[in-house]
Amino acid sequence: MRITAWSAISPFGYGRAAFLEGLRAGRPSYQVPGFDIAEQLGAKGTGSMDRSSALAVAAVGALLKDVATDASTGVVLGTTSGSTATQFAFTRESLVRRKPYFVNPALMPFALMNSAAAQCAIWHGLTGPNTTVANGRMSGLVALRYAGRLLAGGRASGLVCGAVEEHGEERALLERHLSGAENQLGEGCAVLFLEPAGPGGGLADVVAVDTRLVVDESPHRTLAGCLRQVLRDAEVTPGAVSAVAVSSSGDVERAAVEEVLGGMPTMVDPALLTGDTGAATGVFQMAALLGLAGDGAGWAVATCADRDGMVGCALLRLLGKDVAG
Amino acid sequence: MSSHRVAVTGLGVVSSIGIGVAEFTAGLRAGRSGARPISRFDTTGFAHANGCEVVDFQPEHWIRRVPAADLGRAGQFSVAAARMAVEDAGLDPAALAAQRGMVSIGTTDGGSDSGERVAESLVRSRPVDPAAARRTPAAGLSVPVARELKLSNVDISTIATACAAGNYAIGAGYDAVAAGAAGFALCGGADALCRMTFTGFYRLGAVDPEACRPFDSDRHGILTGEGAGVLVLEPLESALARGARVYAEVLGYGLNCDAFHQVAPDQGSVARCMSLAMADAGVRPSDVDLISAHGTGTKANDRTECAAIREVFGDRLPRTVSMKSMLGHTMGAASALAAAGCALALTHGFIPPTINHRETDPECGIDCVPNEAVQADLRVVQNNALAFGGNNAVVLFGRPDR
């Protein structure tokens, strides 16, 4: 499966260039600057729209300027649990109004986890498979692998594949209890366009994805197993991997990379600058690998370790300028 | 890419009409109703509040390794149903752990029943229960399934494609097993009764005060329900080689999106999804013996879905039933429970009825097998699922010896 385009709305701003400039400049930023839903998408149909859906609709809109779609173009989008702010707002209305059902009915579909993917389809006319995966920080890898199967099975001609996470006090509250700490949270939406690998151009091939649950071994040993698996699947030597993007600054990913790939690859850690972008983390990592590689071809890896014991990685073959055309 | 035929060899069921395959089968045959007054959340202020609640679920019967208190109710349902399904398939979890596998659980609400408890604490200025907050992530429906069964090398996903999510998850499992990427898949759906969903449908005027009457002239909407259905999928040849009972074969599936309206289904798009599924499965409309409809019991759904069925099947309409008449609308679990029902119908040669039925709406115009199950020699059964957001998923099951 081939990545032929990408786009992002990140705490550094709108589009590829803003994201990559932000990473290069190394100045932390945590919220998408000036993101107003009605300003971005117009007032029509957005009155009750949740921030996650709006971020996704806008990011996908930018992506689709660069690619051709047809009736079987679909969407695979990752989230942690949808828009927490919208879900909490709905419950609040039900509890404080004179009757529990005096809620804004227009809010309901936006409170569902599939809202962002469905809105992308509705706004951009994408009638292919439309799937939401909800696997926290692992969502990028989960979406990528799921998308690969849809393409391999001929169920879609091309897929918008990405993930989105919104900033908000409701999410922050849940995160405090989930992590037991005050982590710096970020937000945004990163999206790739995936097509079956073929003779045409593109940015990178997704060669292998492997994910595992930590059961008997330690987290870093389990992730090391994933790394060895993707290298074996692709018949790539550890020394050939020139860049790694990690999902967090914890020890697990660095220890696994050190063990399997040695200390040599360039390490990228977007979350260090954007804060924890939740489900969107993995796709931001891939965007960073695609963008920062410049014109060079080579092998790159994105790793992930989540607090629920899931670990995983994806192996990308960056195609370089010649193939990208 | 290798291509295996895919068998359904195990079923795990948590439902309002019975827990476990035997009770669920008996419930479907008897046309049992799961409807009762909702007790899971405070329904004060609603003029009516019937739902299809699971009342006799004892998590400790099924959940042995993962602390049940760490799981939300939907997570408990999915873990219990997965454990049941693996046992029903006669599989040893240790043997599963030795191969690459898949766990895929569909859901509408995920951990929202816990999330709304947190939200309520905020509204009432009470301290937040940290345990409730920890139960909210939707990944808590799929990851604990693997943890419970000690499966490390598994592709794990929670698929949150609302009320079609169960079929989406079954499709994901089918693709992984058919391609040889997974030696087995535990896939299905789970949801717990949730105040938000009930309130939303109620506000839309889509909750029946009494009972769910799909395809009836006097239907008034859904009853919200809860539960889980998990299917064990494995390659047909290895299932036969180990002497497994094969309930059904997954013949194929179709996915598409209306890309049209958030809550109103689109007839043409639903029809296309059925055609996609049949093309994938290599069957013609005349091969389909039974449709397990999405059949929510709302005016709009049943009318549109039946019109889409007519568009695809012409004058030769297969009998078309709604198991939601018995189970309520169990959201992300709905198409998974219905899939289990389809597999059981194929195995035992009967059609689960559409209960609470008085008079078929001429606008629906289908034979919904009213009120009483009938014996039938079924070879191919189609399971429809439609979701808010225009997300459609249709799965076709066949009798393995057909």
Chai-1 contact restraints between the chains, C-beta under 6 A:
chainA,res_idxA,chainB,res_idxB,connection_type,confidence,min_distance_angstrom,max_distance_angstrom,comment,restraint_id
A,T80,B,P137,contact,1.0,0.0,6.0,A-B,restraint_1
A,S81,B,G110,contact,1.0,0.0,6.0,A-B,restraint_2
A,S81,B,T136,contact,1.0,0.0,6.0,A-B,restraint_3
A,S81,B,P137,contact,1.0,0.0,6.0,A-B,restraint_4
A,S81,B,A138,contact,1.0,0.0,6.0,A-B,restraint_5
A,Q87,B,G115,contact,1.0,0.0,6.0,A-B,restraint_6
A,F88,B,A119,contact,1.0,0.0,6.0,A-B,restraint_7
A,F90,B,M196,contact,1.0,0.0,6.0,A-B,restraint_8
A,T91,B,E116,contact,1.0,0.0,6.0,A-B,restraint_9
A,T91,B,A119,contact,1.0,0.0,6.0,A-B,restraint_10
A,T91,B,M196,contact,1.0,0.0,6.0,A-B,restraint_11
A,R92,B,V123,contact,1.0,0.0,6.0,A-B,restraint_12
A,S94,B,T199,contact,1.0,0.0,6.0,A-B,restraint_13
A,L95,B,V123,contact,1.0,0.0,6.0,A-B,restraint_14
A,K99,B,G45,contact,1.0,0.0,6.0,A-B,restraint_15
A,P100,B,G45,contact,1.0,0.0,6.0,A-B,restraint_16
A,Y101,B,T199,contact,1.0,0.0,6.0,A-B,restraint_17
A,Y101,B,Y202,contact,1.0,0.0,6.0,A-B,restraint_18
A,Y101,B,R203,contact,1.0,0.0,6.0,A-B,restraint_19
A,V103,B,T199,contact,1.0,0.0,6.0,A-B,restraint_20
A,V103,B,R203,contact,1.0,0.0,6.0,A-B,restraint_21
A,P105,B,R203,contact,1.0,0.0,6.0,A-B,restraint_22
A,P105,B,L204,contact,1.0,0.0,6.0,A-B,restraint_23
A,M108,B,G200,contact,1.0,0.0,6.0,A-B,restraint_24
A,P109,B,Q262,contact,1.0,0.0,6.0,A-B,restraint_25
A,P109,B,V263,contact,1.0,0.0,6.0,A-B,restraint_26
A,P109,B,F388,contact,1.0,0.0,6.0,A-B,restraint_27
A,L112,B,A162,contact,1.0,0.0,6.0,A-B,restraint_28
A,L112,B,F388,contact,1.0,0.0,6.0,A-B,restraint_29
A,M113,B,A160,contact,1.0,0.0,6.0,A-B,restraint_30
A,N114,B,A160,contact,1.0,0.0,6.0,A-B,restraint_31
A,N114,B,T161,contact,1.0,0.0,6.0,A-B,restraint_32
A,N114,B,A162,contact,1.0,0.0,6.0,A-B,restraint_33
A,N114,B,G389,contact,1.0,0.0,6.0,A-B,restraint_34
A,A118,B,G389,contact,1.0,0.0,6.0,A-B,restraint_35
A,A121,B,C257,contact,1.0,0.0,6.0,A-B,restraint_36
A,A121,B,A259,contact,1.0,0.0,6.0,A-B,restraint_37
A,I122,B,A259,contact,1.0,0.0,6.0,A-B,restraint_38
A,G125,B,A259,contact,1.0,0.0,6.0,A-B,restraint_39
A,L126,B,A259,contact,1.0,0.0,6.0,A-B,restraint_40
A,T127,B,N256,contact,1.0,0.0,6.0,A-B,restraint_41
A,T127,B,C257,contact,1.0,0.0,6.0,A-B,restraint_42
A,T127,B,A259,contact,1.0,0.0,6.0,A-B,restraint_43
A,P129,B,L255,contact,1.0,0.0,6.0,A-B,restraint_44
A,N130,B,C257,contact,1.0,0.0,6.0,A-B,restraint_45
A,N130,B,N391,contact,1.0,0.0,6.0,A-B,restraint_46
A,T131,B,T161,contact,1.0,0.0,6.0,A-B,restraint_47
A,T131,B,Y168,contact,1.0,0.0,6.0,A-B,restraint_48
A,T132,B,A160,contact,1.0,0.0,6.0,A-B,restraint_49
A,T132,B,T161,contact,1.0,0.0,6.0,A-B,restraint_50
A,V133,B,S157,contact,1.0,0.0,6.0,A-B,restraint_51
A,V133,B,I159,contact,1.0,0.0,6.0,A-B,restraint_52
A,A134,B,A138,contact,1.0,0.0,6.0,A-B,restraint_53
A,A134,B,T158,contact,1.0,0.0,6.0,A-B,restraint_54
A,A134,B,A160,contact,1.0,0.0,6.0,A-B,restraint_55
A,N135,B,A139,contact,1.0,0.0,6.0,A-B,restraint_56
A,N135,B,S157,contact,1.0,0.0,6.0,A-B,restraint_57
A,N135,B,T158,contact,1.0,0.0,6.0,A-B,restraint_58
A,G136,B,P137,contact,1.0,0.0,6.0,A-B,restraint_59
A,G136,B,A139,contact,1.0,0.0,6.0,A-B,restraint_60
A,V142,B,S157,contact,1.0,0.0,6.0,A-B,restraint_61
A,R149,B,D175,contact,1.0,0.0,6.0,A-B,restraint_62
A,G153,B,D175,contact,1.0,0.0,6.0,A-B,restraint_63
A,L174,B,A133,contact,1.0,0.0,6.0,A-B,restraint_64
A,L174,B,T136,contact,1.0,0.0,6.0,A-B,restraint_65
A,H177,B,P130,contact,1.0,0.0,6.0,A-B,restraint_66
A,H177,B,A133,contact,1.0,0.0,6.0,A-B,restraint_67
A,H177,B,R134,contact,1.0,0.0,6.0,A-B,restraint_68
A,L178,B,R134,contact,1.0,0.0,6.0,A-B,restraint_69
A,R212,B,S152,contact,1.0,0.0,6.0,A-B,restraint_70
A,R212,B,N153,contact,1.0,0.0,6.0,A-B,restraint_71
A,L213,B,A146,contact,1.0,0.0,6.0,A-B,restraint_72
A,L213,B,S152,contact,1.0,0.0,6.0,A-B,restraint_73
A,V215,B,K150,contact,1.0,0.0,6.0,A-B,restraint_74
A,V215,B,S152,contact,1.0,0.0,6.0,A-B,restraint_75
A,D308,B,A139,contact,1.0,0.0,6.0,A-B,restraint_76
A,D308,B,V143,contact,1.0,0.0,6.0,A-B,restraint_77
